[in-house]
Amino acid sequence: MSTLVAGGAGFIGKSLVQHFLDQGEKVLVLDNFCRGKREFLASLAPQKALTVLDCDLAQTEHTLRLVGDYHGKNPISAVWHLAANSDIPAGIADASVDLRDTFLTTYSLLLAMKTHGIKRLAFASSSAIYGEHQQTLHENLGPLLPISNYGAMKLASEAAISAAVESHLERAYLFRFPNVVGIPATHGVIVDFVRKLKATPQSLAVLGNGTQQKAYLHVSELLAAMLFIADKAADRLNCYNIGPADDGVSVRTIAETVCARVSPQAQIVFGQGDRGWVGDVPRFRYSVDKLAALGWQPKLSSAQAIARAVDEIASQEDA
Ligand SMILES: NC(=O)c1ccc[n+]([C@@H]2O[C@H](COP(=O)([O-])OP(=O)(O)OC[C@H]3O[C@@H](n4cnc5c(N)ncnc54)[C@H](O)[C@@H]3O)[C@@H](O)[C@H]2O)c1
């Protein structure tokens, strides 16, 4: 059997593809490389088990045809959907970005699965679906009122998947990720700070006043959590927050950690306001009780995940 990884050329997708190859599976990656990179997949092995096709998943007819052609020869047992816009400010500036890359990708994949009788879907959702809340974010919290188009289109995707479970999917997983860190880093606060410091080693400009505080999970642990849930959770629709059980790390601490590693003499210059950009949720407290009850918790705290990722990303940018 084969697995389809949509968005498999991205930061998280690359590691997931390698995992399935390590398990001896055949893997189909559909990606349009708008943010992912072909070279992430070029070094994976064995290459003969990997098929990489250039596909804009928002183009429904094209997606249906590519999935059908591959599925006819290598039956696909599950789809892991990681394709999305990963640039929240870009989606605030132009709502069509998240409509296309975050929602229509889901729509096309669901239609392809219905058409070709593929029954299992794992979906990379996000803490952004919750919007801004004072209380702890449990999976059953509502109403959900996201404050970014990214969060809105992730929530719309979850809703479409829920409806598909009622009609044609046998099982689906909604994984609500916190901030994920590690390599190969292409976006996010750490790589942003490292690149800024390499360009101007004497100072680091931070978006917002540095008090934003969020939970962080290392990509290796995210993978372990998703695979654990996919193995153990037995409902038809399984929705889980994934993350560490702590209050997270402030942007100030991340800036200080990156400076200490990359440019200790740099002066940190904070911006105004409690958020980095429109649509940024400045702080949230995630409940991971449901995942703990299923039997999984991360080994690294948010602070440990940040420390490890800063080191990895600084080395990546040096290479
Ligand atoms: N990294 C995080 O901190 C984080 C947090 C919460 C949720 N997520 C979700 O996890 C998933 C993976 O995130 P990532 O950090 O690896 O992002 P990424 O940008 O590295 O990967 C997304 C991939 O999707 C591809 N893609 C985007 N639009 C596409 C389209 N229309 N057609 C085909 N391919 C398309 C991109 O080229 C890229 O390879 C995404 O769905 C993201 O929303 C990530």
The ligand as a MOL file (V3000), in Angstrom:
LIG
                    3D

  0  0  0     0  0            999 V3000
M  V30 BEGIN CTAB
M  V30 COUNTS 44 48 0 0 0
M  V30 BEGIN ATOM
M  V30 1 N 5.1700 24.7900 11.2350 0
M  V30 2 C 4.2690 25.1130 12.1820 0
M  V30 3 O 4.6310 25.6970 13.2200 0
M  V30 4 C 2.8170 24.7290 11.9920 0
M  V30 5 C 1.9100 25.0630 13.0230 0
M  V30 6 C 0.5840 24.7260 12.8620 0
M  V30 7 C 0.1490 24.0690 11.7260 0
M  V30 8 N 1.0490 23.7770 10.7380 0 CHG=1
M  V30 9 C 0.5590 23.1110 9.5200 0
M  V30 10 O 1.3770 22.0040 9.2200 0
M  V30 11 C 1.4750 21.8460 7.8010 0
M  V30 12 C 2.9310 21.7940 7.3940 0
M  V30 13 O 3.5480 23.0020 7.8220 0
M  V30 14 P 5.0510 23.3550 7.4580 0
M  V30 15 O 5.5730 24.1710 8.5620 0
M  V30 16 O 5.7730 22.1370 7.0220 0 CHG=-1
M  V30 17 O 4.8000 24.3450 6.2260 0
M  V30 18 P 5.5300 24.3820 4.8120 0
M  V30 19 O 5.1340 25.6730 4.1650 0
M  V30 20 O 6.9680 24.1000 4.9610 0
M  V30 21 O 4.8400 23.1700 4.0480 0
M  V30 22 C 3.6150 23.2840 3.3620 0
M  V30 23 C 3.7970 22.6510 2.0020 0
M  V30 24 O 2.5720 22.7830 1.2780 0
M  V30 25 C 2.8960 23.1560 -0.0610 0
M  V30 26 N 1.7330 23.8380 -0.6430 0
M  V30 27 C 1.1870 25.0010 -0.2330 0
M  V30 28 N 0.1540 25.3170 -1.0470 0
M  V30 29 C 0.0570 24.3260 -1.9620 0
M  V30 30 C -0.8160 24.0750 -3.0670 0
M  V30 31 N -1.7860 24.9410 -3.4160 0
M  V30 32 N -0.6260 22.9480 -3.7840 0
M  V30 33 C 0.3670 22.0840 -3.4670 0
M  V30 34 N 1.2270 22.2590 -2.4510 0
M  V30 35 C 1.0570 23.3880 -1.7070 0
M  V30 36 C 4.1280 24.0380 0.0710 0
M  V30 37 O 4.8790 24.1270 -1.1240 0
M  V30 38 C 4.8980 23.3250 1.1730 0
M  V30 39 O 5.7560 22.3340 0.6520 0
M  V30 40 C 0.7120 23.0120 7.1950 0
M  V30 41 O -0.5940 22.5870 6.8890 0
M  V30 42 C 0.6620 24.0340 8.3070 0
M  V30 43 O -0.4610 24.8900 8.2090 0
M  V30 44 C 2.3750 24.0910 10.8460 0
M  V30 END ATOM
M  V30 BEGIN BOND
M  V30 1 1 1 2
M  V30 2 2 2 3
M  V30 3 1 2 4
M  V30 4 1 4 5
M  V30 5 2 4 44
M  V30 6 2 5 6
M  V30 7 1 6 7
M  V30 8 2 7 8
M  V30 9 1 8 9
M  V30 10 1 8 44
M  V30 11 1 9 10
M  V30 12 1 9 42
M  V30 13 1 10 11
M  V30 14 1 11 12
M  V30 15 1 11 40
M  V30 16 1 12 13
M  V30 17 1 13 14
M  V30 18 2 14 15
M  V30 19 1 14 16
M  V30 20 1 14 17
M  V30 21 1 17 18
M  V30 22 2 18 19
M  V30 23 1 18 20
M  V30 24 1 18 21
M  V30 25 1 21 22
M  V30 26 1 22 23
M  V30 27 1 23 24
M  V30 28 1 23 38
M  V30 29 1 24 25
M  V30 30 1 25 26
M  V30 31 1 25 36
M  V30 32 1 26 27
M  V30 33 1 26 35
M  V30 34 2 27 28
M  V30 35 1 28 29
M  V30 36 1 29 30
M  V30 37 2 29 35
M  V30 38 1 30 31
M  V30 39 2 30 32
M  V30 40 1 32 33
M  V30 41 2 33 34
M  V30 42 1 34 35
M  V30 43 1 36 37
M  V30 44 1 36 38
M  V30 45 1 38 39
M  V30 46 1 40 41
M  V30 47 1 40 42
M  V30 48 1 42 43
M  V30 END BOND
M  V30 END CTAB
M  END
